[in-house]
Amino acid sequence: MPAALNESVAIEKGGVRGFLHVARGGKAAGIVLTHGAGGNCNAPLLVALAGAFSKAGVSVLRCDLPFRQKRPSGPPSPASAAADRAGLRAAVELLREMAPGAVYLGGQSYGGRQASMLAAEEPELTERLLLLSYPLHPPGKPTQLRTAHFPNLRTSAVFVHGTADPFGSIPELQSALTLIPAPTKLLPIERAGHDLKRGGIDLDPIVAAFID
């Protein structure tokens, strides 16, 4: 029987700000989810994912990156990237105090890039990555690849990517994933752009593939 989704509880502790969804009677695992450059932890996709993971028995901490905690809108600056990764590390450590099982890390676009960079730096931090709309390159600039850390990534990763995403095509992403020595999965979402239809996609198969 699927685990019930509890109401989310606001969390603000140790530099971590967000919402916790505790799934009862589930797998005792947890996942930290964070947002892209233009959003926050209330992004429709993250809220929908929290529901899907909780239904599958996985507790969820969706959190605001430190740059978003400092200001309610606007993109991050390159200078804030290290602090954003430190914020993700703190979120994973906080969730480990609450979830006795495996703890995963995921993010949308910029948040996913920072999550993957953190995992490359600290391979023991998390058991698996969920990377939504990974920003492989800026739109229209396919040679400016954001893959320098891929050869150092020892954490298994699931990439969820729209076939109409201007930040990287499916073939481009398939080629980039060959740089990663850890196991990877790529789940294309037909006709979806960078926002993955703002959470309107069927997330249950994605969650099932991730926790399999």
N, C-alpha and C positions, 0 to 999 in steps of 0.2 A: 504493500500500500504506500503511495507517495507520501513523503513527509509534508506536513502542513507548513505554510508560509506564515510566520509570525509578523506582526507589525514591526516596522523598522524602528530602531532606537538610535537617537542622536548620540554621536560619540565625539568628544573633544578631549584628547588626552595625549600628552607627550608629543605635541606637534602634529598629531593626527586629528583631522576633522572630517566627519562624514556620517554615514548611517550603517548600522549593523542589522543584518537579517539573520537570526538564528534559526536553523532548520532542526526541528525536533525529530528524534527517531531516525536520523539519517546515517550518513557514512562517517560522521565526526570529522569530516574534512572541511576546509574553508578556502575561500578565494578572495583576494584583494582585487578590486576593479577600480580603474581610474580613467579619466576623461582625456579628450583631445585639447588642442591649443585654444580653441574658442569656446569650450564648454566648462561644465563643472560636474560634480558627482550626481546631479539630478538630471543628467542627459537622458532622454527617453530610452536609448539603447541600454544604458547601464541599469536603469530601473527595471526594464523588461528582463534583462539578464539576471538580475537579483531574484526576480520571481521564478525564472526557469531553473536556476541553480538550487534555490531553496526547495522547490518542488521535487528536485532530484536528491534532496538530502544533504546539500552542501551549503554551509553557512557563508554569508557574503558580507564583506566590508567594502562598501563603495566610498571612496575618499577623494577629497579635493587635494590636488597637488599644492605644494607650498606657494608657488607663484599665484595660484588662484586664491589662496587664503589671504594674500597680501592685497589683492584688488579684485573687485567683482567682475571685471570684464577686461578684455584685451589679451593679446597673445603673450607667451613667455619670451624672455630674452635668452640668448645663448648663455649669458652669465648666470642664469638661474638653474641651468640644467643639473649641475651637481647637487644643488639643494633639493631639487625635485626628486632626484634619485634617493637622496638621504631620507626624504619624506616617505617614499615607497618602502624603503627598508624598515623604517619605524612602523609603518602600517602592517607589514608582514610580521614583525616581531610582536606587535600588539595582538594580532589575530591568533598567533601561536599560543598566547596565554588563554584563549577562549576555545580554540578548536584543537582537540587532542590528536587528530589525524593529520594527514598531509595538508600542507598549505600551498596553494597555487597563487600565481600573480598574473594579472591581465590588464590590458589597457587598450584604449581606442586611439588610433593615430599617434599623436605626440606622446600620449601616456604609454602606449604600447612600445614605442621606440625607447623611451626611458626605462621601461621595465626590462626590455631585452638587453639594453646596455648594462643595467644593474646586474642582471643575471650573468652576463659575460664577465663582469668584474668579480662577482661573488657566486660561483656556481653552486654552493651549498645552501644558498638562501631559500630557494623555492624548488618544489618538485616538478613543476610544469608551468609553461607560459601559454596564455591565451592572447593572441595579438590580432586585434580587430582593425582592419583598414590600415595596415602598416604603411607609413608614408615613405615608400621606397625611394622616391625622388620628387623634387618640386614639379608641379604640372608644367609640361612642355620642356623640361630639362632632364632628359633621360640619362645624361652622362654624369649628373651630380648624385650618384648613388649614396645612400645612407647605410652602407653595409660593411664599414671598416671593422666593426666588432663581430661580425658573423663568424669568422673562423675561430673565435675564442668562445663561442656560445656552446656550452656543454649541457645545457638544460633542454629537454624535449619541449617542443613548441607546436601549437596549433595556430595556423594563420587562417583568418576568415576575411575574405576579400571580394569586393564587388567586381563584376566583369566590366563595369563602366567607370571604374575608379581612375581619375586622371593622375593620381599619385603613383601609378604603376599598373601595368597590364598583368593579366594572369601569366602569359609567357615570360614577361620580365621577372615576375616574382618567382616562378618556377626555376628560372636560371639562377636567381640570387640564392635560393634555398640550398643549392648544391654547395655553397660555401660553408654551410653549417654542419659541423661534424655530429651533432646530436640528432636523434630522430625528429622528423617534422611531418606534419599533415597540412595540406592546403585544402580549404573548403570554399570553393567559389560560390558566390551568390549571384545568380543570373540577373542581369540588367540593373544591379544595384550600383549606386555611386559611392562616394567616400563616406557618406553618412549611413550607409547600409539601410536606407529607407527609414531612418529615424526610429528604429526599433520595431518596424512593422513586419519584419520577417519572422519565419517560424524558427524559434530559437531552440526548441526541444531537441531536434536532431544534432544541433551544434553542441549542446551540453552533453548529450549522450556520447558523441564522438570524443569529446574532451575528457570525460571521466572514465571512458572505457578502459 
